[in-house]
Amino acid sequence: MGSVVRATLKKTKSSVCLFQTSNGFLGRRFFSTEAEKPPQDSTPSSPPFLQTNNSGLTYGRLLGVHKHALKTDIINLLEGCNLTLEDVKMEYSRSFNPLAMMVQFPTYSAYDNAIRVIVRKGRLYKLDRIDRSQWDIVTPFDGRTILIQGLPRNVQFADVERIVSGYEYDTSSVEIFIRSGDGAEPMKMATIRFHSRTQAMNAYIARNGTYCLNNRILIQVLQ
């Protein structure tokens, strides 16, 4: 009887071992207490909308700029941002009142640095980030165009050209139009583009506050 029991137990034990081996229960990895390591090429990364690209052009809209601000004023304000005259242009309303200064930064790091500069200097400016399309729709006057305000209603092209006689400008660029001025009544205005910033500034210095057909005119250099 004892021999029969021992034979039965031995047979059962052999069957169990065979079942465990065939199903990998005795494999080393099944009993390992070590945490599995992720594949080396599965490095976790942040979602795309949380990532910041520190290279490439970045655009900003600077609020709080006064009417007679020049491009060089903004470049000097945002020191250390590596800006050029081509990286700055003024955004105007239809009546040529300044709304903001548009700024093109060479990198996002330069834009971030501009925010720190404004905070450090304690100026009453606000810099908002914008996209490329908002920069593109703003006309670049580039400091070469003057705006003449206060022209009489009966002014002619020849009258406007006499205001800037002696300076190098594009004759085809002269435009005369009526827009709402600072007061309630519409005002006749004109814009003229010069060959250089120097010529535009010289015309502004010499002709601002002079008269056209007994009307006192005001001249502004558009940025």
URZI-V237750 format. One record per pair of residues at least 6 apart in sequence whose C-alpha atoms are under 6 Angstrom apart, sorted by the first residue. I is the first residue (numbers start at 1). GAP is how many residues later the second one is. D is the distance in whole Angstrom. If there is no record, write none. Layout:
BEGIN
<<I | GAP | D> <I | GAP | D>>
END
This chain:
BEGIN
<<54 | 53 | 6> <54 | 54 | 5> <54 | 55 | 6> <55 | 52 | 5> <56 | 51 | 5> <57 | 48 | 6> <57 | 49 | 5> <57 | 50 | 5> <58 | 47 | 5> <58 | 49 | 6> <58 | 50 | 5> <59 | 44 | 6> <59 | 45 | 5> <59 | 46 | 6> <59 | 70 | 6> <59 | 71 | 5> <60 | 43 | 5> <60 | 68 | 5> <60 | 69 | 4> <60 | 70 | 5> <61 | 40 | 6> <61 | 41 | 5> <61 | 66 | 6> <61 | 67 | 5> <62 | 38 | 5> <62 | 39 | 5> <62 | 64 | 6> <62 | 65 | 5> <63 | 37 | 5> <63 | 62 | 6> <63 | 63 | 5> <64 | 61 | 5> <67 | 31 | 6> <78 | 36 | 6> <81 | 29 | 5> <87 | 16 | 6> <87 | 17 | 5> <88 | 14 | 6> <88 | 15 | 5> <89 | 12 | 6> <89 | 13 | 5> <89 | 51 | 6> <89 | 134 | 6> <90 | 11 | 4> <90 | 12 | 6> <90 | 133 | 5> <91 | 7 | 6> <91 | 8 | 6> <91 | 9 | 5> <91 | 10 | 6> <92 | 6 | 4> <92 | 7 | 5> <95 | 84 | 6> <95 | 85 | 6> <105 | 6 | 6> <141 | 81 | 6> <141 | 82 | 5> <142 | 81 | 5> <143 | 54 | 5> <143 | 79 | 5> <143 | 80 | 5> <144 | 49 | 6> <144 | 50 | 5> <144 | 52 | 6> <144 | 53 | 5> <144 | 56 | 5> <145 | 47 | 5> <145 | 48 | 4> <145 | 77 | 6> <146 | 45 | 6> <146 | 46 | 6> <146 | 74 | 5> <146 | 75 | 4> <146 | 76 | 6> <147 | 43 | 6> <147 | 44 | 5> <147 | 72 | 6> <147 | 73 | 5> <148 | 41 | 5> <148 | 42 | 5> <148 | 70 | 6> <148 | 71 | 5> <149 | 40 | 5> <149 | 68 | 6> <149 | 69 | 5> <150 | 67 | 5> <151 | 37 | 5> <151 | 38 | 6> <168 | 26 | 6> <168 | 27 | 6> <169 | 24 | 6> <169 | 25 | 4> <169 | 26 | 5> <170 | 23 | 6> <170 | 24 | 6> <173 | 19 | 6> <173 | 20 | 6> <174 | 17 | 6> <174 | 18 | 5> <175 | 15 | 5> <175 | 16 | 5> <176 | 13 | 6> <176 | 14 | 4> <177 | 11 | 6> <177 | 12 | 5> <178 | 9 | 5> <178 | 10 | 4> <178 | 11 | 6> <179 | 7 | 5> <179 | 8 | 5> <180 | 6 | 4> <180 | 7 | 6> <181 | 6 | 5> <194 | 6 | 6> <204 | 15 | 6> <208 | 10 | 5> <208 | 11 | 5> <209 | 8 | 5> <209 | 9 | 5> <210 | 6 | 6> <210 | 7 | 6> <211 | 6 | 6>>
END
